Amino acid sequence: MADKKHFNRYLVTSALPYANGPLHIGQIAGAYITADIYTRYLKSKGEDVLFVCGSDEHGAAITLRAKKDKTTPKKIVDKYHSLIKSTFEDFGINFDIYHRTSSELHHKTAADFFTVLNDKGEFEQRTVQQYYDKENDQFLADRYIIGTCPNCAYENAYGDQCESCGSYLSPKELIDPVSTLSGNPPELKETTHWFLPMGKYEGWLKEWIIDGHKADWKTNVYGQCKSWIEGGLNPRAMTRDLSWGVKVPLEEAEGKVLYVWLDAPIGYISATKQWAIDNDKNWEDYWKKEDTKLVHFIGKDNIVFHSIIFPIILKAHGDYILPDNVPANEFLNIEGRKVSTSRNWAVWLHEYLEDFPEKKDELRYVLCSIAPETKDSEFTWKDYQARCNNELVAILGNFVNRTLVLTHKYYDGIVPEIANQQYNSVTDSIANVPNKVGESIENYRFREALGHAIDLARMGNQFLAETEPWKLIKTDEDAVRAILNTALQICANLTIVLEPFLPFTSQKLRNMLNLDKLGWENGTKVDNLKAGHQINKPALLFEKVEDEAIEEQKVKLHS
């Protein structure tokens, strides 16, 4: 379970969400729930962990939304930054800092990064032909152009990526392109941009990724990187003709801003800087020391940017560490269809939290259970209901409730004392669970890790069913004391191994057990509740999800 290399600190990032709309559960399943589980686990082990994220507030996606809503980019990002930040907080995604790329600190950090690369001769200045909207007197960024995808024939593909098949594109590859500003076919016009010649780093990337990370990177990430590298890396423009963004810090680049995929990942660095300022720490410890482990949690549409482009930028700059792992997830589909924010085919997280304010952990549980770790997976409301009722209510909730009710009934809520441990095989199994959960988490197998954690509750249910303390109470009270003591130790250890996955439930269970939060190392013990300890009155951990609530959500989705 130990890392091959010893790390003294961890820097964990989740992809910066665009501040042009609310969060949907596909995003949460892709880049956020797993990162939160990972960091909560590491922190419970006492590790030095920094978990950073923030709103990506630049790029054409923002200006397009502003145009659609007939407002300014600033008002758009202010609105959605606030909504996204509060939604993450309400759902228990526990960032150490949630920053924003519109901040003055970020603009300076990103501009300084560009200056260093430019001064080192890392960019090639080129005059190129770019699509231009004559009617609006404006060069068109990739997202301002739509057309037919040459790969799947989807008619509304953007100039940088097809939303339907996921292919990365350039505007000139689109069939019958039109400007989203005027609806007219654009014309080609000369403009100057600063390009990153990625091809010169192919040899290094082969050594670093293809040779160096075959064993430890997920196959979906490794395979996509290998395909890109072996296919040859073309120069990529690091500037754009836009008015909204980080201004290119060169006199001859007036009217140009940094490409969002140069700008946005630097947001992780500026967020770290802001956290360090706020907490009187040294940000460079997390970005420039080799004993720091950097892990990027993302969705598969961001693999090339985090595994190839951003590492090239860090390597070119010098002094920065590189990601140790980029555990990207695939996509989460909804009720048999791909998520489409433009067509409103999504389950919006803030709306879920309004409709189910007491069921945060239920959604966390389901999204981790079906996380698209190696291939696309699917969320359906019926499956959500089944997992909540058949697993959380029937297994976890049932075990805890039976144990606490019997303890109050027989011993007035006091942990019974036992003369000797009669159930060594059970306690041995209990003590082994944290190691199984931890090993799976450290290998980015979160579905498997959650399964191991829930198995502890299954073990508890089976233990009660086999020993039947409600029958033994009349004939063998010593055995009943040992049974309930053991069952209570399982409850205590559930608060530890479930905390990364179900933090609200773990807190609720700790309150019922009258127990302080315990570190991960206590999960291997079987005496976290001492004899004579008074527990509180039990309450149901979970309520059943009724058919009516599910039907309402399905109607809402289809409307």
C-alpha positions, 0 to 999 in steps of 0.5 A: 500500500505504501507509495514507491517513493516517499512523499512528505506532502500532497498537492491535489487538484480538481479541474477548474469548472467553467463559471458559465453555468451551474454544476451537474452530477456528471462533473461531480462524478468525473473530477470532484467526488473522487478527489474529495475522497482521496484528500479526506482519506490522506488527511485522516492519516495525518498527511500534509495535503493541500486540495485546490480548485477554483473557477475558470473564468476566462475563454470563449465559453464565458463570453458566449454565455454573456452574449446569450444572456445579454450581459457582461462576462464579469457579471456572468463569472461573479454569478456562477462563481458564487453558485459553484462555490456554495454548491461544492461547500453544501455537497461536502467537497472540502477544498482548502481553497476555492479560488478564481482566475479573474483575481489580480493574483492569478492574472499576474501569475499567468502573465509572469509565466508567459513572460518567463517562457517567452524570454526563454524562447519557448514560443514561436511567433507566427502569422496565421489565417484565422476565421473572422466575422466581418459583420462583427469585426472580430476574430473568432475563437474556437468556441465562436465557430460551429459546424459539422464534425468530420468524424461523427457528422454532428452538426453543432460541433465547436471549433475545438471539440465535438460535444457528441463524439468527444473528438478534438478539432481545429476550426478548419476541420469543421464542415460548413463552419458558421460564426455563432455571432452572426450566423454567417460563414466566416472568412479567413484573415491573417493574425499573429499568435504565439505558438508552443512547439510541442513537438520538441518535447516528444522525446521527453514525453515518451520517456516520462509517460510512455516509458515511465508511467505505463505501470501506474497511470490508468489505461484510459489516460495512458492510452490517450497520451500514447496516441497523442505522442505517437501521432506527433504533436503539432504546435499549439497557439498559446494566445487568442484574439479576445478581449476577456482574459489574461492580457498577453504581456507584450506591447505588440500583442494588444487585443490578445489574451492567453489561451485558456489552456495556458491560463487555467492550469496556472490557476492551480498555482495561483490558488496555492499562492492565495492559500499560502498568503492566507495561511502564512505558508510557503507556496513553493513547498507544494510546487517546487519540492520533489517530495511533494506528490501532485495529483490532478483529478479530471474528466477524460476531455481534459486528459491531453491538457493535464497530461501533455500541455500543462506538463510541457509548460511546467517543464519549459518553465523549469523548477516545477514538479510534474504530476505524479498521476492524472487519474481521469474518469470517463463520462457519466451519462444520464438515463441513457443519453450523454449529458448536454448542458445546451439541451438541459439534459443534466441533473443539476447539483444545486437543484438536487440539494434543494430537492433532497437537502438531507440526502447529500451522502446518498448522492455521494454514495451513488456517484462513487458506486457508479464512478466512470473509472475505466469506461462511461457509466450511467446514472438513472433515478431508479438505480439511485433509488435502489442503491439508497434503499437496498444498500444504505437503508437496508445494510448500513442503516439497518445494522447501525440501528439494530446495534444501537437500539439493542444497546439501549434496550439491554444496557441503557445505552452503555457499552457493555463490558466483556470478560474475554473476546469470544469473536476473534475471527470477526475482530480480525476481519474488522481490523483488516478493513482500513488496509483494504480501503486504503490500498484501493484509494491509493490506487485510485479504485474508488468504487472498490474502496467504497465496496470494502467500506460497506462490506464492514456493515455487511459483516456487522449485519451477518454477525448479528443475524448469526449470533441472534443476541435478542434470543441469547439475552434469556440464556447467555448474557455474557455472550450478548455483552460480547456480541453488542460490544463487538457490533458497537466497535464495528459502528465506531470503525464505520465512522472512520472508513466511511468518512472519506465517502460519506462525511455527513453520515459519519458525523451523524453516527459519531454523534449517536455514538458520542464519539470524537472524530478518529484518525485512520490508524484507529480503524485497525483497533477494536476497542474505540468504544470503551466499556462503560461509555454512554452512547446517545439515542439512535436515529435513522441514518437514512430514510427510504427514497419513495417512488413519488420522489423519483417520478418527480425527478424523471418528469423534471429531467424530461421537461 
